[in-house]
Amino acid sequence: MTTNMNDDLQKNFTALKNELISKGIASSVTTATSPATDVWWHSDVDYWPGKNAGETIEMGTIQVSEDYFKTVGMKMFEEETFQMLTIVQASYLMKRQFNGYD
């Protein structure tokens, strides 16, 4: 289930999440700035290794709360949890995952 965030939901998110889980209505609850199937926001990446002067990259960005990957059923890495990542860190992790880097 998804819904748009509003001030009331944001203020009461933790209580709502706890109630949905404790009553067995949901096994995991999270927030995100876009649905998993779309990107509603883009940011510029101003630094990365090997960057040439004046270059920038625009990257789709989704800010998520705790348990995002668990809630949407994505598994990226064994035993790894995601807190706040910079765009460069997230880009590196995505490249590592999808290109087989270690």
C-alpha positions as a printed Julia matrix, in Angstrom:
102×3 Matrix{Float64}:
  0.0    0.0     0.0
  1.25   3.5    -0.74
 -0.04   6.94    0.1
  1.19  10.49   -0.26
  2.88  11.93    2.81
  1.27  14.87    4.58
  2.09  16.78    7.76
 -0.14  14.58    9.93
  1.33  11.33    8.59
  4.86  12.64    8.96
  4.21  13.73   12.55
  2.61  10.38   13.47
  4.62   8.04   11.24
  6.39   6.13   14.03
  3.14   5.51   15.93
  1.33   4.42   12.75
  4.21   2.14   11.74
  4.32   0.52   15.19
  0.54  -0.02   15.23
  0.44  -1.54   11.73
  3.22  -3.97   12.65
  1.94  -4.83   16.15
 -1.56  -5.62   14.81
 -0.14  -7.81   12.04
 -1.51  -5.57    9.29
  1.99  -5.06    7.87
  5.31  -6.79    8.44
  7.36  -3.72    7.5
  6.62  -0.02    6.94
  8.82   2.7     5.46
  8.78   6.11    3.81
 10.28   7.32    0.53
 10.19  10.49   -1.54
  9.17   8.52   -4.66
  7.53   5.18   -5.34
  9.96   2.31   -6.02
  8.87   2.34   -9.66
  9.51   6.03  -10.39
 11.85   8.89   -9.49
 10.29  12.27   -8.66
 13.5   14.1    -7.78
 16.97  14.5    -9.33
 20.18  15.88   -7.8
 23.49  16.94   -9.23
 26.56  14.91   -8.3
 29.37  17.44   -8.16
 32.24  15.12   -7.2
 33.31  11.6    -8.05
 36.69   9.94   -8.57
 38.02  10.84  -12.04
 35.72  13.87  -12.45
 36.85  16.39  -15.07
 36.6   20.13  -14.38
 33.1   21.44  -15.1
 31.48  18.01  -15.33
 28.36  17.16  -13.37
 25.96  14.24  -13.39
 22.26  14.4   -12.65
 21.15  11.35  -10.72
 17.7   10.17   -9.74
 17.37  10.42   -5.97
 14.97   8.76   -3.57
 15.28   9.57    0.12
 14.13   6.62    2.2
 13.62   5.77    5.84
 14.69   2.72    7.78
 13.62  -0.68    6.4
 13.03   0.64    2.87
 14.69  -2.28    1.1
 13.02  -4.81    3.41
  9.6   -3.2     2.9
  9.78  -3.14   -0.91
 11.33  -6.61   -1.03
 14.75  -5.62   -2.4
 17.91  -7.3    -1.26
 21.11  -5.5    -2.2
 23.84  -6.97    0.0
 24.08  -9.67    2.61
 24.17  -8.38    6.19
 24.33  -4.76    5.1
 21.97  -2.08    6.32
 21.58   1.34    4.78
 21.46   4.5     6.79
 21.96   7.93    5.24
 24.19   7.59    2.19
 25.63  10.36    0.12
 24.78  10.25   -3.57
 28.36   9.24   -4.38
 28.24   6.36   -1.88
 24.88   5.17   -3.22
 26.17   5.37   -6.8
 29.22   3.31   -5.87
 27.09   0.68   -4.12
 24.76   0.41   -7.11
 27.68   0.01   -9.52
 29.25  -2.57   -7.23
 26.06  -4.57   -7.02
 25.04  -4.53  -10.65
 28.5   -4.81  -12.18
 29.83  -7.44   -9.79
 32.44  -5.22   -8.1
 33.77  -6.09   -4.7
